[in-house]
Amino acid sequence: MHKKNRGEIKMELLKQKLKTKKYQYKYLWHKVCEQSESINRYQDVYNEPCQIESERIQFYFNWLNKINKKYNYVQTT
C-alpha cells in the first residue's frame, strides 16, 4: 500500500475544492438562467417590462462571467 505524503494530500484536497467550486458556479449559472427565462415569460405574457429584475439578472450574468474569466470553470466560445 502506498502512503501519501503531505504534498499529495494537499494536491488532492485542492483538486476537490476546485471541482466543488466549478459545480457551484454551474449551479448558480443554471439558477440565473432559470430566473431569466421566468422573467422573460412574465414579460411576454403580461406585456409588462420588469426593468429592475432584468437589470439584476444582467448583473448576475456579468458577475458570473467575471468569475469564469478569472478561474476558467467553463470553456466559452
OpenMM code with the backbone's topology and positions (N, CA, C; nanometers):
from openmm import Vec3, app, unit

residues = "MET HIS LYS LYS ASN ARG GLY GLU ILE LYS MET GLU LEU LEU LYS GLN LYS LEU LYS THR LYS LYS TYR GLN TYR LYS TYR LEU TRP HIS LYS VAL CYS GLU GLN SER GLU SER ILE ASN ARG TYR GLN ASP VAL TYR ASN GLU PRO CYS GLN ILE GLU SER GLU ARG ILE GLN PHE TYR PHE ASN TRP LEU ASN LYS ILE ASN LYS LYS TYR ASN TYR VAL GLN THR THR".split()
positions = [
    Vec3(0.0846, -0.1179, 0.0000),
    Vec3(0.0000, 0.0000, 0.0000),
    Vec3(0.0890, 0.1240, 0.0000),
    Vec3(0.0541, 0.2190, -0.0830),
    Vec3(0.1324, 0.3414, -0.0983),
    Vec3(0.0835, 0.4460, 0.0005),
    Vec3(0.1763, 0.4972, 0.0796),
    Vec3(0.1425, 0.6056, 0.1725),
    Vec3(0.1567, 0.7387, 0.1013),
    Vec3(0.0617, 0.8244, 0.1213),
    Vec3(0.0660, 0.9550, 0.0560),
    Vec3(0.1363, 1.0542, 0.1467),
    Vec3(0.2184, 1.1365, 0.0856),
    Vec3(0.2841, 1.2411, 0.1637),
    Vec3(0.1946, 1.3649, 0.1695),
    Vec3(0.2360, 1.4613, 0.2461),
    Vec3(0.1550, 1.5824, 0.2660),
    Vec3(0.1272, 1.6555, 0.1352),
    Vec3(0.2259, 1.6620, 0.0488),
    Vec3(0.2085, 1.7318, -0.0785),
    Vec3(0.0999, 1.6689, -0.1637),
    Vec3(0.0981, 1.5354, -0.1693),
    Vec3(-0.0043, 1.4663, -0.2476),
    Vec3(-0.1427, 1.4878, -0.1879),
    Vec3(-0.1518, 1.4852, -0.0557),
    Vec3(-0.2799, 1.5060, 0.0117),
    Vec3(-0.3307, 1.6471, -0.0140),
    Vec3(-0.2406, 1.7460, -0.0031),
    Vec3(-0.2811, 1.8842, -0.0279),
    Vec3(-0.3280, 1.9023, -0.1715),
    Vec3(-0.2585, 1.8373, -0.2656),
    Vec3(-0.2947, 1.8485, -0.4065),
    Vec3(-0.4328, 1.7879, -0.4315),
    Vec3(-0.4613, 1.6731, -0.3695),
    Vec3(-0.5930, 1.6109, -0.3847),
    Vec3(-0.7033, 1.6997, -0.3266),
    Vec3(-0.6767, 1.7598, -0.2108),
    Vec3(-0.7750, 1.8488, -0.1493),
    Vec3(-0.7999, 1.9716, -0.2358),
    Vec3(-0.6940, 2.0249, -0.2948),
    Vec3(-0.7074, 2.1410, -0.3827),
    Vec3(-0.7905, 2.1057, -0.5060),
    Vec3(-0.7636, 1.9891, -0.5663),
    Vec3(-0.8404, 1.9460, -0.6833),
    Vec3(-0.9880, 1.9290, -0.6473),
    Vec3(-1.0135, 1.8709, -0.5307),
    Vec3(-1.1514, 1.8510, -0.4862),
    Vec3(-1.2208, 1.9858, -0.4641),
    Vec3(-1.1493, 2.0811, -0.4055),
    Vec3(-1.2065, 2.2135, -0.3807),
    Vec3(-1.2388, 2.2837, -0.5127),
    Vec3(-1.1472, 2.2751, -0.6098),
    Vec3(-1.1711, 2.3382, -0.7398),
    Vec3(-1.2904, 2.2744, -0.8105),
    Vec3(-1.3030, 2.1433, -0.7987),
    Vec3(-1.4160, 2.0738, -0.8599),
    Vec3(-1.5466, 2.1196, -0.7959),
    Vec3(-1.5461, 2.1337, -0.6633),
    Vec3(-1.6645, 2.1802, -0.5919),
    Vec3(-1.7013, 2.3214, -0.6364),
    Vec3(-1.6029, 2.4092, -0.6469),
    Vec3(-1.6278, 2.5475, -0.6898),
    Vec3(-1.6847, 2.5505, -0.8315),
    Vec3(-1.6326, 2.4632, -0.9173),
    Vec3(-1.6816, 2.4582, -1.0550),
    Vec3(-1.8295, 2.4208, -1.0573),
    Vec3(-1.8669, 2.3219, -0.9775),
    Vec3(-2.0075, 2.2804, -0.9754),
    Vec3(-2.0958, 2.3855, -0.9098),
    Vec3(-2.0445, 2.4588, -0.8129),
    Vec3(-2.1200, 2.5700, -0.7544),
    Vec3(-2.1433, 2.6776, -0.8595),
    Vec3(-2.0401, 2.7067, -0.9386),
    Vec3(-2.0515, 2.8047, -1.0461),
    Vec3(-2.1593, 2.7612, -1.1457),
    Vec3(-2.1529, 2.6343, -1.1872),
    Vec3(-2.2506, 2.5838, -1.2837),
    Vec3(-2.3918, 2.5887, -1.2267),
    Vec3(-2.4071, 2.5568, -1.1001),
    Vec3(-2.5377, 2.5612, -1.0350),
    Vec3(-2.5925, 2.7037, -1.0353),
    Vec3(-2.5081, 2.8001, -0.9975),
    Vec3(-2.5521, 2.9396, -0.9960),
    Vec3(-2.5894, 2.9873, -1.1357),
    Vec3(-2.5090, 2.9504, -1.2350),
    Vec3(-2.5382, 2.9891, -1.3732),
    Vec3(-2.6749, 2.9337, -1.4141),
    Vec3(-2.6998, 2.8085, -1.3813),
    Vec3(-2.8276, 2.7453, -1.4141),
    Vec3(-2.9441, 2.8180, -1.3467),
    Vec3(-2.9286, 2.8543, -1.2208),
    Vec3(-3.0355, 2.9231, -1.1474),
    Vec3(-3.0622, 3.0617, -1.2055),
    Vec3(-2.9572, 3.1319, -1.2436),
    Vec3(-2.9753, 3.2648, -1.3041),
    Vec3(-3.0448, 3.2502, -1.4398),
    Vec3(-3.0086, 3.1481, -1.5154),
    Vec3(-3.0759, 3.1239, -1.6439),
    Vec3(-3.2243, 3.0949, -1.6234),
    Vec3(-3.2559, 3.0129, -1.5250),
    Vec3(-3.3964, 2.9829, -1.4956),
    Vec3(-3.4728, 3.1102, -1.4595),
    Vec3(-3.4130, 3.1921, -1.3762),
    Vec3(-3.4786, 3.3162, -1.3352),
    Vec3(-3.4966, 3.4097, -1.4542),
    Vec3(-3.3971, 3.4156, -1.5396),
    Vec3(-3.4051, 3.4987, -1.6591),
    Vec3(-3.5196, 3.4526, -1.7499),
    Vec3(-3.5321, 3.3221, -1.7695),
    Vec3(-3.6400, 3.2686, -1.8518),
    Vec3(-3.7761, 3.2984, -1.7893),
    Vec3(-3.7829, 3.2885, -1.6595),
    Vec3(-3.9079, 3.3173, -1.5892),
    Vec3(-3.9492, 3.4636, -1.6092),
    Vec3(-3.8550, 3.5529, -1.5982),
    Vec3(-3.8828, 3.6951, -1.6185),
    Vec3(-3.9248, 3.7206, -1.7628),
    Vec3(-3.8573, 3.6570, -1.8569),
    Vec3(-3.8935, 3.6732, -1.9984),
    Vec3(-4.0352, 3.6244, -2.0260),
    Vec3(-4.0706, 3.5099, -1.9677),
    Vec3(-4.2070, 3.4588, -1.9855),
    Vec3(-4.3101, 3.5562, -1.9275),
    Vec3(-4.2801, 3.6071, -1.8091),
    Vec3(-4.3714, 3.7016, -1.7456),
    Vec3(-4.3910, 3.8246, -1.8340),
    Vec3(-4.2813, 3.8762, -1.8870),
    Vec3(-4.2899, 3.9946, -1.9734),
    Vec3(-4.3691, 3.9646, -2.1000),
    Vec3(-4.3515, 3.8440, -2.1548),
    Vec3(-4.4254, 3.8062, -2.2755),
    Vec3(-4.5748, 3.7906, -2.2487),
    Vec3(-4.6073, 3.7286, -2.1372),
    Vec3(-4.7475, 3.7007, -2.1060),
    Vec3(-4.8223, 3.8281, -2.0683),
    Vec3(-4.7627, 3.9073, -1.9805),
    Vec3(-4.8331, 4.0250, -1.9294),
    Vec3(-4.7968, 4.1538, -2.0026),
    Vec3(-4.7021, 4.1429, -2.0934),
    Vec3(-4.6584, 4.2572, -2.1731),
    Vec3(-4.6199, 4.3758, -2.0851),
    Vec3(-4.5537, 4.3447, -1.9757),
    Vec3(-4.5058, 4.4474, -1.8828),
    Vec3(-4.3540, 4.4333, -1.8670),
    Vec3(-4.2826, 4.5419, -1.8776),
    Vec3(-4.1377, 4.5324, -1.8576),
    Vec3(-4.1040, 4.5116, -1.7095),
    Vec3(-4.0039, 4.4352, -1.6865),
    Vec3(-3.9542, 4.4097, -1.5498),
    Vec3(-3.8116, 4.4636, -1.5439),
    Vec3(-3.7988, 4.5931, -1.5497),
    Vec3(-3.6682, 4.6572, -1.5620),
    Vec3(-3.5750, 4.6225, -1.4464),
    Vec3(-3.6223, 4.6331, -1.3252),
    Vec3(-3.5371, 4.6084, -1.2083),
    Vec3(-3.4905, 4.4632, -1.2062),
    Vec3(-3.5819, 4.3709, -1.2306),
    Vec3(-3.5460, 4.2292, -1.2312),
    Vec3(-3.4485, 4.1976, -1.3444),
    Vec3(-3.4713, 4.2561, -1.4608),
    Vec3(-3.3821, 4.2333, -1.5749),
    Vec3(-3.2421, 4.2868, -1.5467),
    Vec3(-3.2342, 4.4024, -1.4850),
    Vec3(-3.1034, 4.4591, -1.4500),
    Vec3(-3.0312, 4.3716, -1.3474),
    Vec3(-3.1068, 4.3179, -1.2523),
    Vec3(-3.0464, 4.2308, -1.1520),
    Vec3(-2.9921, 4.1032, -1.2174),
    Vec3(-3.0694, 4.0447, -1.3083),
    Vec3(-3.0247, 3.9243, -1.3790),
    Vec3(-2.8990, 3.9551, -1.4604),
    Vec3(-2.8980, 4.0697, -1.5271),
    Vec3(-2.7809, 4.1086, -1.6057),
    Vec3(-2.6592, 4.1261, -1.5161),
    Vec3(-2.6795, 4.1840, -1.3983),
    Vec3(-2.5705, 4.1988, -1.3014),
    Vec3(-2.5116, 4.0630, -1.2658),
    Vec3(-2.5991, 3.9639, -1.2376),
    Vec3(-2.5512, 3.8307, -1.2004),
    Vec3(-2.4799, 3.7608, -1.3160),
    Vec3(-2.5308, 3.7768, -1.4379),
    Vec3(-2.4612, 3.7184, -1.5532),
    Vec3(-2.3226, 3.7805, -1.5691),
    Vec3(-2.3130, 3.9115, -1.5551),
    Vec3(-2.1824, 3.9776, -1.5648),
    Vec3(-2.0876, 3.9305, -1.4553),
    Vec3(-2.1407, 3.9183, -1.3344),
    Vec3(-2.0613, 3.8725, -1.2204),
    Vec3(-2.0097, 3.7306, -1.2444),
    Vec3(-2.0969, 3.6421, -1.2916),
    Vec3(-2.0555, 3.5043, -1.3193),
    Vec3(-1.9551, 3.4994, -1.4338),
    Vec3(-1.9698, 3.5857, -1.5329),
    Vec3(-1.8720, 3.5901, -1.6421),
    Vec3(-1.7345, 3.6326, -1.5917),
    Vec3(-1.7302, 3.7280, -1.4999),
    Vec3(-1.6026, 3.7701, -1.4419),
    Vec3(-1.5376, 3.6555, -1.3649),
    Vec3(-1.6177, 3.5827, -1.2901),
    Vec3(-1.5647, 3.4680, -1.2150),
    Vec3(-1.5095, 3.3639, -1.3105),
    Vec3(-1.5844, 3.3357, -1.4167),
    Vec3(-1.5380, 3.2354, -1.5127),
    Vec3(-1.4112, 3.2814, -1.5844),
    Vec3(-1.4034, 3.4090, -1.6146),
    Vec3(-1.2839, 3.4612, -1.6805),
    Vec3(-1.1612, 3.4446, -1.5901),
    Vec3(-1.1806, 3.4648, -1.4599),
    Vec3(-1.0703, 3.4547, -1.3649),
    Vec3(-1.0283, 3.3097, -1.3405),
    Vec3(-1.1255, 3.2205, -1.3220),
    Vec3(-1.0953, 3.0823, -1.2828),
    Vec3(-1.1120, 2.9794, -1.3943),
    Vec3(-1.1718, 3.0209, -1.5057),
    Vec3(-1.1883, 2.9344, -1.6230),
    Vec3(-1.2597, 2.8035, -1.5878),
    Vec3(-1.3751, 2.8139, -1.5229),
    Vec3(-1.4533, 2.6964, -1.4856),
    Vec3(-1.5157, 2.6293, -1.6072),
    Vec3(-1.5628, 2.7105, -1.7012),
    Vec3(-1.6332, 2.6589, -1.8181),
    Vec3(-1.5710, 2.7219, -1.9422),
    Vec3(-1.5469, 2.6405, -2.0447),
    Vec3(-1.4930, 2.6916, -2.1702),
    Vec3(-1.6012, 2.7685, -2.2429),
    Vec3(-1.5700, 2.8898, -2.2855),
    Vec3(-1.6648, 2.9707, -2.3612),
    Vec3(-1.6179, 2.9836, -2.5045),
    Vec3(-1.7131, 3.0043, -2.5922),
    Vec3(-1.6774, 3.0166, -2.7344),
    Vec3(-1.6807, 3.1599, -2.7776),
] * unit.nanometer
topology = app.Topology()
chain = topology.addChain("A")
for resn in residues:
    res = topology.addResidue(resn, chain)
    for name in ("N", "CA", "C"):
        topology.addAtom(name, app.Element.getBySymbol(name[0]), res)
